[in-house]
Amino acid sequence: MLRTITDNLWVIDHPFKMMGIALGTRTTLIRLADGGLFMHSPGPMDAELIESVDEIGPVHAIVAPNDFHHLYIEENANAWPDAAVFIAPGLRDKRPDLADAEVLDETAPELWRNEIDQVWMRGAPKVNEIAFFHKSSRTLILADLAFNLIEPGPFLLRLFARINGASGRLASSRLMKMMYRDRQAARAGVEKILAWDFDRLTLCHGEIVESGAKASLAPTFDWLREI
């Protein structure tokens, strides 16, 4: 179901299982000044969802924000064949079928450059997450850099969250921390993120933080200062 967050910002919460764990995932949609939609982390789409998205604008950009959130790229590209596909660095190695997609980096493409900033979180070559900041709504958009599993739900999800140190709070998972081998590079990315003037946080796993997100998120990256 398409859910309005604020002007020109929507989300879709999708059911999603990873190794049998009902983790869930989320697509974030931003309507750009030209009326087209920026789609972050596309998920499974049915006819009803496609119709709902079409009602708010044509999809102009389909974005795989890291090397994990790519499973539904083809499905969404087929639903919106006129949209440009953008993928995280390194994803072509996993998905050679996406050879024609534009690879993201530190510089935002012209399509959204004036409205959305981005940072390539270096230091984890198997993740390569690109974080985004929608200026007008003061919204930070993340995929896996943080989880916010306040009420994890089913037993396997509760166990997964507890083992990964991400249960009942906004946190970076232990698994994600392990994947960041170059912490100096990661710290540089986090410094750029925390320099943005965001108040809201949408993320792919867990509850949206509607306000005070910057103050809440900053301590989740304390692990980057550990030796």
C-alpha positions as CSV (number, residue, x, y, z in Angstrom):
1,M,0.0,0.0,0.0
2,L,1.3,3.4,-1.0
3,R,1.6,5.7,2.1
4,T,2.0,9.4,2.1
5,I,4.7,10.7,4.4
6,T,4.7,14.4,3.5
7,D,4.5,16.6,0.4
8,N,6.2,14.8,-2.6
9,L,7.3,11.9,-0.4
10,W,5.7,8.4,-0.2
11,V,6.7,4.9,1.0
12,I,5.6,1.4,0.2
13,D,6.1,-1.3,2.8
14,H,6.6,-4.8,1.3
15,P,6.7,-8.2,2.9
16,F,10.1,-9.7,2.4
17,K,11.9,-12.8,3.8
18,M,15.6,-13.3,4.1
19,M,16.6,-16.9,5.0
20,G,13.1,-17.5,6.3
21,I,13.2,-14.3,8.4
22,A,10.3,-11.9,7.8
23,L,12.4,-8.8,7.7
24,G,10.2,-6.7,5.4
25,T,11.5,-4.0,3.1
26,R,10.5,-0.5,2.1
27,T,10.5,1.5,-1.1
28,T,10.7,5.3,-0.8
29,L,9.3,7.5,-3.6
30,I,10.1,11.2,-4.2
31,R,8.3,13.4,-6.7
32,L,10.9,15.6,-8.4
33,A,10.2,19.2,-9.6
34,D,9.6,17.9,-13.1
35,G,6.8,15.7,-11.8
36,G,8.7,12.4,-12.2
37,L,9.3,10.0,-9.5
38,F,12.6,8.9,-7.9
39,M,12.2,5.3,-6.6
40,H,14.6,4.1,-3.9
41,S,14.9,0.4,-3.3
42,P,12.2,-1.0,-5.6
43,G,10.2,-3.9,-4.2
44,P,7.6,-6.4,-5.5
45,M,4.8,-4.7,-7.4
46,D,1.3,-5.9,-8.2
47,A,-1.2,-4.3,-10.5
48,E,-2.8,-2.3,-7.7
49,L,0.5,-0.9,-6.5
50,I,1.6,0.0,-10.1
51,E,-1.7,1.9,-10.5
52,S,-1.2,3.8,-7.2
53,V,2.3,4.8,-8.2
54,D,1.1,5.9,-11.6
55,E,-1.4,8.2,-10.0
56,I,1.3,10.3,-8.3
57,G,3.6,10.6,-11.3
58,P,5.6,8.7,-13.9
59,V,8.6,6.8,-12.6
60,H,11.8,8.5,-14.0
61,A,14.5,6.8,-11.8
62,I,14.7,3.3,-10.4
63,V,17.5,3.2,-7.8
64,A,19.3,0.1,-6.3
65,P,20.9,1.9,-3.3
66,N,23.4,-0.8,-2.4
67,D,24.6,-4.2,-3.6
68,F,21.8,-6.1,-1.7
69,H,18.7,-4.1,-2.7
70,H,18.5,-5.2,-6.3
71,L,16.1,-8.2,-6.5
72,Y,13.2,-6.3,-7.9
73,I,15.0,-4.0,-10.4
74,E,14.0,-6.0,-13.5
75,E,10.4,-6.3,-12.3
76,N,10.1,-2.5,-11.8
77,A,12.0,-1.7,-15.0
78,N,9.4,-3.8,-16.9
79,A,6.6,-2.0,-15.2
80,W,8.1,1.4,-16.0
81,P,10.1,0.9,-19.2
82,D,10.8,4.6,-19.7
83,A,12.5,4.9,-16.3
84,A,16.3,5.1,-16.1
85,V,17.9,2.5,-13.8
86,F,20.7,3.5,-11.4
87,I,22.7,1.0,-9.4
88,A,25.3,1.0,-6.6
89,P,29.0,0.5,-7.4
90,G,29.9,-3.1,-7.7
91,L,26.4,-4.4,-8.5
92,R,27.3,-5.1,-12.1
93,D,29.6,-7.9,-10.8
94,K,26.5,-9.6,-9.3
95,R,24.1,-8.6,-12.0
96,P,25.7,-8.5,-15.4
97,D,22.2,-8.2,-16.8
98,L,22.3,-4.6,-15.5
99,A,25.2,-3.6,-17.7
100,D,23.2,-0.8,-19.2
101,A,22.3,0.8,-15.9
102,E,24.1,4.0,-14.7
103,V,26.5,3.4,-11.8
104,L,26.1,5.8,-8.9
105,D,29.0,7.5,-7.2
106,E,29.6,10.7,-5.0
107,T,28.0,13.0,-7.6
108,A,24.2,13.0,-8.0
109,P,23.0,12.6,-11.5
110,E,21.6,15.6,-13.3
111,L,18.1,14.1,-13.0
112,W,17.9,14.8,-9.2
113,R,21.1,16.9,-8.5
114,N,19.2,20.0,-7.4
115,E,16.8,18.2,-5.1
116,I,18.6,15.2,-3.7
117,D,22.2,14.9,-2.4
118,Q,24.0,11.6,-2.1
119,V,27.0,10.1,-0.4
120,W,28.8,6.8,-1.4
121,M,29.5,5.0,1.9
122,R,32.9,3.5,1.1
123,G,34.7,1.0,3.2
124,A,32.5,-2.0,2.6
125,P,33.1,-3.3,-1.0
126,K,30.3,-5.9,-0.7
127,V,27.8,-3.2,0.3
128,N,28.6,0.1,-1.4
129,E,25.5,1.8,0.0
130,I,24.6,5.2,-1.4
131,A,22.8,7.4,1.2
132,F,20.4,10.1,-0.1
133,F,19.1,13.4,1.4
134,H,15.9,14.9,0.0
135,K,16.4,18.6,0.8
136,S,12.9,20.0,0.7
137,S,11.5,17.4,3.1
138,R,14.7,17.2,5.2
139,T,14.6,13.4,4.8
140,L,17.6,11.1,4.9
141,I,17.0,7.8,3.0
142,L,19.0,4.7,4.0
143,A,18.9,1.1,3.0
144,D,20.9,-1.1,5.4
145,L,23.2,1.4,7.2
146,A,20.7,1.4,10.1
147,F,17.7,-0.7,11.2
148,N,14.9,0.6,13.4
149,L,13.2,-2.6,14.6
150,I,11.3,-1.2,17.5
151,E,8.8,-4.1,17.6
152,P,10.5,-6.9,15.7
153,G,7.5,-9.2,15.6
154,P,7.9,-12.9,14.8
155,F,10.3,-15.1,16.8
156,L,12.9,-15.5,14.0
157,L,13.0,-11.7,13.4
158,R,13.3,-11.0,17.1
159,L,16.2,-13.5,17.3
160,F,17.8,-12.0,14.3
161,A,17.5,-8.5,15.7
162,R,18.8,-9.5,19.1
163,I,21.8,-11.3,17.7
164,N,22.6,-8.4,15.4
165,G,22.3,-5.8,18.2
166,A,19.5,-4.0,16.5
167,S,16.5,-5.0,18.6
168,G,14.1,-2.3,19.9
169,R,16.1,0.7,18.8
170,L,17.7,2.5,15.9
171,A,21.1,0.8,15.3
172,S,23.6,-0.4,12.9
173,S,23.6,-4.2,12.8
174,R,26.6,-6.2,13.8
175,L,26.6,-7.8,10.4
176,M,26.8,-4.4,8.7
177,K,29.6,-3.4,11.1
178,M,31.6,-6.5,10.2
179,M,31.3,-5.6,6.5
180,Y,33.0,-2.2,6.9
181,R,36.7,-3.1,6.6
182,D,38.0,0.5,6.0
183,R,36.6,2.5,8.9
184,Q,38.4,5.6,8.0
185,A,36.6,5.7,4.6
186,A,33.3,4.9,6.4
187,R,33.8,7.7,8.9
188,A,34.3,10.2,6.0
189,G,30.9,9.1,4.6
190,V,29.2,9.4,7.9
191,E,30.6,12.9,8.5
192,K,29.0,13.9,5.2
193,I,25.7,12.4,6.1
194,L,25.6,14.1,9.5
195,A,26.4,17.4,7.9
196,W,23.1,17.3,6.1
197,D,20.2,19.1,7.8
198,F,17.8,16.2,8.0
199,D,15.0,15.7,10.5
200,R,13.3,12.6,9.2
201,L,14.7,9.2,8.4
202,T,13.2,6.6,6.0
203,L,15.0,3.2,5.9
204,C,14.3,-0.2,4.4
205,H,14.0,-2.2,7.6
206,G,12.0,-0.9,10.6
207,E,10.0,2.1,11.6
208,I,10.4,5.5,10.0
209,V,11.8,8.2,12.3
210,E,9.5,11.2,11.7
211,S,11.5,13.8,13.6
212,G,14.7,14.3,15.5
213,A,16.4,11.7,13.2
214,K,19.8,13.4,13.1
215,A,20.2,13.4,16.9
216,S,19.0,9.8,17.1
217,L,21.1,8.5,14.2
218,A,24.5,10.0,15.2
219,P,25.1,7.6,18.2
220,T,24.5,4.6,16.0
221,F,27.8,5.3,14.3
222,D,29.9,5.4,17.4
223,W,31.3,2.0,16.4
224,L,33.3,3.8,13.7
225,R,35.3,5.5,16.3
226,E,36.3,2.2,18.0
227,I,39.8,0.9,17.5
